[in-house]
Amino acid sequence: MLTKEKIISYLYEIKNGKLKIEIDFFNDKDQKLGKLKPVVDSKIKDNSKIVKLMTKWRKDYKDKFFTQFEITEERTKSWLDNQIIKSDDRIFFMIEINDKKLIGHIGVVFFKDNDLVCELDNFVKDKDCQISGIMTYATKALINFLFNSLKMEKLKIRVFSDNLKAQELYIRCGFSKIKEVGLKKEITEDGIRYTEIEESDIRASDKTMVLMALKRKDFNINKNI
Ligand SMILES: CC(C)(COP(=O)(O)OP(=O)(O)OC[C@H]1O[C@@H](n2cnc3c(N)ncnc32)[C@H](O)[C@@H]1OP(=O)(O)O)[C@@H](O)C(=O)NCCC(=O)NCCS
Protein backbone atom coordinates (compact mmCIF):
# COMPACT_ATOMS: atom_id res chain seq x y z
CA MET A 1 0.00 0.00 0.00
CA LEU A 2 1.26 3.49 -0.84
CA THR A 3 1.34 5.95 2.05
CA LYS A 4 -0.31 9.35 1.78
CA GLU A 5 3.16 10.98 1.64
CA LYS A 6 4.20 8.69 -1.25
CA ILE A 7 1.08 9.57 -3.22
CA ILE A 8 1.60 13.29 -2.67
CA SER A 9 5.17 13.08 -3.95
CA TYR A 10 4.09 10.83 -6.85
CA LEU A 11 1.45 13.38 -7.92
CA TYR A 12 3.97 16.19 -7.52
CA GLU A 13 6.50 14.46 -9.78
CA ILE A 14 3.89 13.78 -12.44
CA LYS A 15 2.56 17.35 -12.43
CA ASN A 16 6.06 18.80 -12.62
CA GLY A 17 7.04 16.59 -15.53
CA LYS A 18 9.68 14.56 -13.66
CA LEU A 19 7.65 11.39 -14.00
CA LYS A 20 5.79 10.70 -17.22
CA ILE A 21 2.65 8.61 -17.05
CA GLU A 22 -0.13 8.03 -19.53
CA ILE A 23 -3.06 5.69 -19.05
CA ASP A 24 -4.02 3.89 -22.26
CA PHE A 25 -7.60 2.85 -22.72
CA PHE A 26 -9.06 0.13 -24.90
CA ASN A 27 -12.44 -1.04 -26.19
CA ASP A 28 -13.95 -4.48 -25.52
CA LYS A 29 -12.04 -5.89 -28.48
CA ASP A 30 -8.79 -4.72 -26.88
CA GLN A 31 -8.20 -2.07 -29.52
CA LYS A 32 -6.50 1.03 -28.15
CA LEU A 33 -8.81 4.05 -28.37
CA GLY A 34 -6.66 6.69 -26.71
CA LYS A 35 -4.99 7.74 -23.49
CA LEU A 36 -5.50 9.79 -20.36
CA LYS A 37 -2.72 12.37 -20.08
CA PRO A 38 -2.16 14.26 -16.84
CA VAL A 39 -2.14 18.05 -17.11
CA VAL A 40 1.42 19.11 -16.29
CA ASP A 41 2.82 22.48 -15.31
CA SER A 42 4.74 23.11 -18.54
CA LYS A 43 1.67 22.55 -20.71
CA ILE A 44 -0.33 25.23 -18.98
CA LYS A 45 2.41 27.78 -19.54
CA ASP A 46 3.59 26.90 -23.03
CA ASN A 47 0.49 25.60 -24.64
CA SER A 48 -2.85 27.21 -24.07
CA LYS A 49 -4.77 24.60 -26.08
CA ILE A 50 -5.80 22.87 -22.87
CA VAL A 51 -6.91 26.14 -21.27
CA LYS A 52 -8.90 27.16 -24.35
CA LEU A 53 -10.66 23.81 -24.61
CA MET A 54 -11.41 23.57 -20.90
CA THR A 55 -12.85 27.08 -20.92
CA LYS A 56 -15.07 26.26 -23.90
CA TRP A 57 -16.29 23.02 -22.34
CA ARG A 58 -16.99 24.64 -18.99
CA LYS A 59 -19.12 27.24 -20.82
CA ASP A 60 -20.92 24.53 -22.80
CA TYR A 61 -21.82 22.63 -19.61
CA LYS A 62 -21.97 25.45 -17.07
CA ASP A 63 -25.15 24.21 -15.39
CA LYS A 64 -23.77 20.72 -14.69
CA PHE A 65 -21.33 21.95 -12.03
CA PHE A 66 -21.84 22.82 -8.37
CA THR A 67 -19.97 26.10 -8.78
CA GLN A 68 -21.08 28.41 -11.57
CA PHE A 69 -19.23 31.66 -12.32
CA GLU A 70 -18.07 33.93 -15.11
CA ILE A 71 -15.89 31.63 -17.18
CA THR A 72 -12.72 33.04 -18.74
CA GLU A 73 -9.44 31.58 -19.97
CA GLU A 74 -7.57 33.49 -17.24
CA ARG A 75 -9.72 31.86 -14.61
CA THR A 76 -9.25 28.40 -16.08
CA LYS A 77 -5.48 28.88 -16.17
CA SER A 78 -5.39 30.18 -12.62
CA TRP A 79 -7.55 27.25 -11.45
CA LEU A 80 -5.21 24.76 -13.10
CA ASP A 81 -2.15 26.49 -11.61
CA ASN A 82 -3.48 26.84 -8.09
CA GLN A 83 -6.02 24.07 -7.61
CA ILE A 84 -4.38 21.31 -9.66
CA ILE A 85 -0.64 21.82 -10.14
CA LYS A 86 0.04 23.31 -6.71
CA SER A 87 -2.35 21.14 -4.75
CA ASP A 88 -1.19 18.07 -2.84
CA ASP A 89 -4.26 16.02 -3.44
CA ARG A 90 -5.43 16.55 -7.03
CA ILE A 91 -4.60 15.44 -10.52
CA PHE A 92 -6.40 16.20 -13.75
CA PHE A 93 -6.41 14.09 -16.91
CA MET A 94 -7.12 15.17 -20.48
CA ILE A 95 -8.57 12.45 -22.70
CA GLU A 96 -6.72 12.14 -25.99
CA ILE A 97 -7.95 9.88 -28.77
CA ASN A 98 -5.74 8.11 -31.28
CA ASP A 99 -5.58 10.99 -33.76
CA LYS A 100 -4.15 13.16 -30.91
CA LYS A 101 -7.39 15.10 -30.55
CA LEU A 102 -8.44 16.05 -27.01
CA ILE A 103 -12.07 15.12 -26.43
CA GLY A 104 -12.61 15.60 -22.71
CA HIS A 105 -11.27 15.39 -19.20
CA ILE A 106 -11.66 13.83 -15.75
CA GLY A 107 -10.29 15.04 -12.41
CA VAL A 108 -9.29 13.09 -9.30
CA VAL A 109 -9.25 14.36 -5.72
CA PHE A 110 -7.38 12.13 -3.27
CA PHE A 111 -7.78 11.65 0.49
CA LYS A 112 -11.54 12.15 0.80
CA ASP A 113 -12.94 10.66 4.06
CA ASN A 114 -9.65 8.80 4.47
CA ASP A 115 -6.32 8.24 2.67
CA LEU A 116 -7.69 5.46 0.46
CA VAL A 117 -10.79 7.23 -0.84
CA CYS A 118 -10.81 9.45 -3.97
CA GLU A 119 -13.48 11.57 -5.55
CA LEU A 120 -13.73 11.69 -9.34
CA ASP A 121 -14.96 14.99 -10.76
CA ASN A 122 -14.98 17.26 -13.79
CA PHE A 123 -16.22 14.63 -16.23
CA VAL A 124 -16.59 16.28 -19.64
CA LYS A 125 -16.88 15.00 -23.19
CA ASP A 126 -16.62 17.48 -26.07
CA LYS A 127 -20.05 18.06 -27.62
CA ASP A 128 -18.58 17.43 -31.08
CA CYS A 129 -17.18 14.03 -30.12
CA GLN A 130 -19.56 11.42 -31.49
CA ILE A 131 -17.63 8.34 -30.38
CA SER A 132 -20.07 6.21 -28.39
CA GLY A 133 -18.67 4.68 -25.23
CA ILE A 134 -15.37 6.57 -25.27
CA MET A 135 -15.97 8.08 -21.82
CA THR A 136 -16.90 4.67 -20.43
CA TYR A 137 -13.64 3.14 -21.61
CA ALA A 138 -11.56 6.11 -20.46
CA THR A 139 -13.24 6.16 -17.04
CA LYS A 140 -12.79 2.41 -16.55
CA ALA A 141 -9.08 2.75 -17.35
CA LEU A 142 -8.74 5.53 -14.78
CA ILE A 143 -10.60 3.50 -12.16
CA ASN A 144 -8.35 0.53 -12.91
CA PHE A 145 -5.28 2.73 -12.40
CA LEU A 146 -6.58 4.09 -9.07
CA PHE A 147 -7.55 0.68 -7.72
CA ASN A 148 -4.84 -1.54 -9.13
CA SER A 149 -1.78 0.72 -9.40
CA LEU A 150 -2.41 3.14 -6.52
CA LYS A 151 -4.36 0.66 -4.39
CA MET A 152 -7.21 2.99 -3.52
CA GLU A 153 -10.15 1.28 -1.84
CA LYS A 154 -13.11 3.41 -2.73
CA LEU A 155 -14.10 6.07 -5.27
CA LYS A 156 -16.90 8.60 -4.90
CA ILE A 157 -18.74 10.86 -7.31
CA ARG A 158 -21.23 13.64 -6.61
CA VAL A 159 -23.64 14.49 -9.40
CA PHE A 160 -26.84 16.53 -9.70
CA SER A 161 -29.89 14.26 -9.42
CA ASP A 162 -31.23 15.57 -12.74
CA ASN A 163 -28.00 14.76 -14.62
CA LEU A 164 -29.08 11.32 -15.77
CA LYS A 165 -26.61 11.12 -18.66
CA ALA A 166 -23.68 11.41 -16.26
CA GLN A 167 -25.26 8.95 -13.80
CA GLU A 168 -25.68 6.41 -16.60
CA LEU A 169 -21.97 6.70 -17.37
CA TYR A 170 -21.06 6.13 -13.72
CA ILE A 171 -23.39 3.13 -13.48
CA ARG A 172 -21.86 1.63 -16.66
CA CYS A 173 -18.51 1.90 -14.89
CA GLY A 174 -19.79 0.06 -11.82
CA PHE A 175 -20.82 2.88 -9.46
CA SER A 176 -23.94 2.59 -7.29
CA LYS A 177 -26.15 5.26 -5.85
CA ILE A 178 -25.56 5.66 -2.12
CA LYS A 179 -27.92 8.47 -1.20
CA GLU A 180 -29.58 11.67 -2.32
CA VAL A 181 -28.41 14.86 -0.66
CA GLY A 182 -30.09 18.28 -0.55
CA LEU A 183 -28.26 21.32 -1.88
CA LYS A 184 -28.56 24.95 -0.94
CA LYS A 185 -28.01 27.63 -3.57
CA GLU A 186 -25.65 30.39 -2.49
CA ILE A 187 -25.02 33.59 -4.40
CA THR A 188 -21.32 34.31 -4.87
CA GLU A 189 -19.51 37.39 -6.21
CA ASP A 190 -19.99 36.39 -9.83
CA GLY A 191 -22.28 33.42 -9.85
CA ILE A 192 -23.75 30.68 -7.72
CA ARG A 193 -22.58 27.73 -5.67
CA TYR A 194 -24.51 24.70 -4.44
CA THR A 195 -23.52 23.39 -1.04
CA GLU A 196 -24.67 20.28 0.79
CA ILE A 197 -27.26 20.61 3.54
CA GLU A 198 -28.26 18.34 6.42
CA GLU A 199 -30.11 15.18 5.38
CA SER A 200 -33.10 16.16 7.47
CA ASP A 201 -33.49 19.37 5.46
CA ILE A 202 -33.71 17.68 2.06
CA ARG A 203 -37.28 18.85 1.41
CA ALA A 204 -36.19 22.46 1.88
CA SER A 205 -33.37 22.15 -0.64
CA ASP A 206 -33.01 24.21 -3.83
CA LYS A 207 -31.72 21.20 -5.79
CA THR A 208 -30.51 17.70 -5.00
CA MET A 209 -27.48 15.61 -5.84
CA VAL A 210 -26.75 11.90 -5.80
CA LEU A 211 -23.71 10.50 -4.04
CA MET A 212 -22.33 7.49 -5.90
CA ALA A 213 -19.55 5.13 -4.89
CA LEU A 214 -17.53 2.15 -6.10
CA LYS A 215 -15.34 -0.12 -3.98
CA ARG A 216 -12.25 -1.87 -5.31
CA LYS A 217 -13.66 -5.28 -4.48
CA ASP A 218 -16.71 -4.58 -6.67
CA PHE A 219 -14.82 -3.35 -9.74
CA ASN A 220 -14.21 -5.51 -12.78
CA ILE A 221 -12.80 -3.60 -15.75
CA ASN A 222 -14.07 -6.12 -18.27
CA LYS A 223 -17.57 -6.40 -16.96
CA ASN A 224 -20.19 -5.05 -19.35
CA ILE A 225 -22.95 -3.61 -17.24
C1 LIG B 1 -21.33 12.90 -18.65
C2 LIG B 1 -20.75 12.65 -20.02
C3 LIG B 1 -19.24 12.72 -19.97
C4 LIG B 1 -21.21 11.27 -20.51
O1 LIG B 1 -20.84 11.06 -21.86
P1 LIG B 1 -21.48 9.88 -22.73
O2 LIG B 1 -21.40 10.28 -24.15
O3 LIG B 1 -22.84 9.54 -22.22
O4 LIG B 1 -20.53 8.64 -22.43
P2 LIG B 1 -19.86 7.59 -23.38
O5 LIG B 1 -18.77 8.21 -24.20
O6 LIG B 1 -19.45 6.45 -22.52
O7 LIG B 1 -20.99 7.17 -24.42
C5 LIG B 1 -22.14 6.52 -23.95
C6 LIG B 1 -23.10 6.26 -25.08
O8 LIG B 1 -22.50 5.32 -25.96
C7 LIG B 1 -23.31 4.13 -25.98
N1 LIG B 1 -22.41 3.01 -26.16
C8 LIG B 1 -22.29 2.34 -27.32
N2 LIG B 1 -21.40 1.38 -27.20
C9 LIG B 1 -20.92 1.42 -25.94
C10 LIG B 1 -19.98 0.65 -25.22
N3 LIG B 1 -19.35 -0.37 -25.78
N4 LIG B 1 -19.73 0.99 -23.94
C11 LIG B 1 -20.36 2.01 -23.36
N5 LIG B 1 -21.28 2.77 -23.99
C12 LIG B 1 -21.56 2.47 -25.29
C13 LIG B 1 -24.05 4.15 -24.65
O9 LIG B 1 -25.20 3.36 -24.70
C14 LIG B 1 -24.38 5.62 -24.57
O10 LIG B 1 -25.41 5.91 -25.49
P3 LIG B 1 -26.45 7.15 -25.29
O11 LIG B 1 -25.64 8.41 -25.49
O12 LIG B 1 -27.46 6.93 -26.34
O13 LIG B 1 -26.97 7.04 -23.89
C15 LIG B 1 -21.27 13.71 -21.08
O14 LIG B 1 -22.66 13.60 -21.17
C16 LIG B 1 -20.92 15.12 -20.70
O15 LIG B 1 -19.84 15.64 -20.98
N6 LIG B 1 -21.89 15.81 -20.03
C17 LIG B 1 -21.72 17.22 -19.64
C18 LIG B 1 -20.83 17.39 -18.44
C19 LIG B 1 -21.37 16.63 -17.24
O16 LIG B 1 -22.55 16.52 -17.03
N7 LIG B 1 -20.45 16.15 -16.42
C20 LIG B 1 -20.76 15.41 -15.22
C21 LIG B 1 -20.79 16.32 -14.05
S1 LIG B 1 -21.03 15.38 -12.55
The ligand as an SDF file (V2000), in Angstrom:
LIG
                    3D

 48 50  0  0  0  0  0  0  0  0999 V2000
  -21.3330   12.8950  -18.6540 C   0  0  0  0  0  0  0  0  0  0  0  0
  -20.7540   12.6520  -20.0220 C   0  0  0  0  0  0  0  0  0  0  0  0
  -19.2440   12.7180  -19.9740 C   0  0  0  0  0  0  0  0  0  0  0  0
  -21.2100   11.2650  -20.5050 C   0  0  0  0  0  0  0  0  0  0  0  0
  -20.8400   11.0610  -21.8570 O   0  0  0  0  0  0  0  0  0  0  0  0
  -21.4770    9.8850  -22.7320 P   0  0  0  0  0  0  0  0  0  0  0  0
  -21.3960   10.2850  -24.1550 O   0  0  0  0  0  0  0  0  0  0  0  0
  -22.8380    9.5400  -22.2230 O   0  0  0  0  0  0  0  0  0  0  0  0
  -20.5340    8.6410  -22.4260 O   0  0  0  0  0  0  0  0  0  0  0  0
  -19.8580    7.5860  -23.3810 P   0  0  0  0  0  0  0  0  0  0  0  0
  -18.7740    8.2090  -24.1980 O   0  0  0  0  0  0  0  0  0  0  0  0
  -19.4540    6.4520  -22.5220 O   0  0  0  0  0  0  0  0  0  0  0  0
  -20.9940    7.1680  -24.4190 O   0  0  0  0  0  0  0  0  0  0  0  0
  -22.1410    6.5240  -23.9500 C   0  0  0  0  0  0  0  0  0  0  0  0
  -23.0980    6.2600  -25.0840 C   0  0  0  0  0  0  0  0  0  0  0  0
  -22.5020    5.3230  -25.9600 O   0  0  0  0  0  0  0  0  0  0  0  0
  -23.3070    4.1340  -25.9760 C   0  0  0  0  0  0  0  0  0  0  0  0
  -22.4130    3.0120  -26.1580 N   0  0  0  0  0  0  0  0  0  0  0  0
  -22.2930    2.3370  -27.3240 C   0  0  0  0  0  0  0  0  0  0  0  0
  -21.4030    1.3840  -27.1980 N   0  0  0  0  0  0  0  0  0  0  0  0
  -20.9200    1.4230  -25.9430 C   0  0  0  0  0  0  0  0  0  0  0  0
  -19.9830    0.6530  -25.2170 C   0  0  0  0  0  0  0  0  0  0  0  0
  -19.3520   -0.3750  -25.7750 N   0  0  0  0  0  0  0  0  0  0  0  0
  -19.7290    0.9860  -23.9380 N   0  0  0  0  0  0  0  0  0  0  0  0
  -20.3620    2.0140  -23.3570 C   0  0  0  0  0  0  0  0  0  0  0  0
  -21.2810    2.7740  -23.9880 N   0  0  0  0  0  0  0  0  0  0  0  0
  -21.5620    2.4730  -25.2940 C   0  0  0  0  0  0  0  0  0  0  0  0
  -24.0530    4.1540  -24.6500 C   0  0  0  0  0  0  0  0  0  0  0  0
  -25.2010    3.3640  -24.7040 O   0  0  0  0  0  0  0  0  0  0  0  0
  -24.3820    5.6240  -24.5750 C   0  0  0  0  0  0  0  0  0  0  0  0
  -25.4120    5.9080  -25.4880 O   0  0  0  0  0  0  0  0  0  0  0  0
  -26.4520    7.1460  -25.2930 P   0  0  0  0  0  0  0  0  0  0  0  0
  -25.6430    8.4080  -25.4860 O   0  0  0  0  0  0  0  0  0  0  0  0
  -27.4560    6.9320  -26.3440 O   0  0  0  0  0  0  0  0  0  0  0  0
  -26.9740    7.0380  -23.8910 O   0  0  0  0  0  0  0  0  0  0  0  0
  -21.2750   13.7110  -21.0760 C   0  0  0  0  0  0  0  0  0  0  0  0
  -22.6620   13.5980  -21.1680 O   0  0  0  0  0  0  0  0  0  0  0  0
  -20.9250   15.1240  -20.6990 C   0  0  0  0  0  0  0  0  0  0  0  0
  -19.8400   15.6390  -20.9850 O   0  0  0  0  0  0  0  0  0  0  0  0
  -21.8850   15.8100  -20.0290 N   0  0  0  0  0  0  0  0  0  0  0  0
  -21.7190   17.2180  -19.6420 C   0  0  0  0  0  0  0  0  0  0  0  0
  -20.8300   17.3900  -18.4380 C   0  0  0  0  0  0  0  0  0  0  0  0
  -21.3700   16.6320  -17.2410 C   0  0  0  0  0  0  0  0  0  0  0  0
  -22.5550   16.5160  -17.0280 O   0  0  0  0  0  0  0  0  0  0  0  0
  -20.4520   16.1460  -16.4160 N   0  0  0  0  0  0  0  0  0  0  0  0
  -20.7620   15.4070  -15.2180 C   0  0  0  0  0  0  0  0  0  0  0  0
  -20.7880   16.3230  -14.0520 C   0  0  0  0  0  0  0  0  0  0  0  0
  -21.0340   15.3770  -12.5500 S   0  0  0  0  0  0  0  0  0  0  0  0
  1  2  1  0
  2  3  1  0
  2  4  1  0
  2 36  1  0
  4  5  1  0
  5  6  1  0
  6  7  2  0
  6  8  1  0
  6  9  1  0
  9 10  1  0
 10 11  2  0
 10 12  1  0
 10 13  1  0
 13 14  1  0
 14 15  1  0
 15 16  1  0
 15 30  1  0
 16 17  1  0
 17 18  1  0
 17 28  1  0
 18 19  1  0
 18 27  1  0
 19 20  2  0
 20 21  1  0
 21 22  1  0
 21 27  2  0
 22 23  1  0
 22 24  2  0
 24 25  1  0
 25 26  2  0
 26 27  1  0
 28 29  1  0
 28 30  1  0
 30 31  1  0
 31 32  1  0
 32 33  2  0
 32 34  1  0
 32 35  1  0
 36 37  1  0
 36 38  1  0
 38 39  2  0
 38 40  1  0
 40 41  1  0
 41 42  1  0
 42 43  1  0
 43 44  2  0
 43 45  1  0
 45 46  1  0
 46 47  1  0
 47 48  1  0
M  END
$$$$
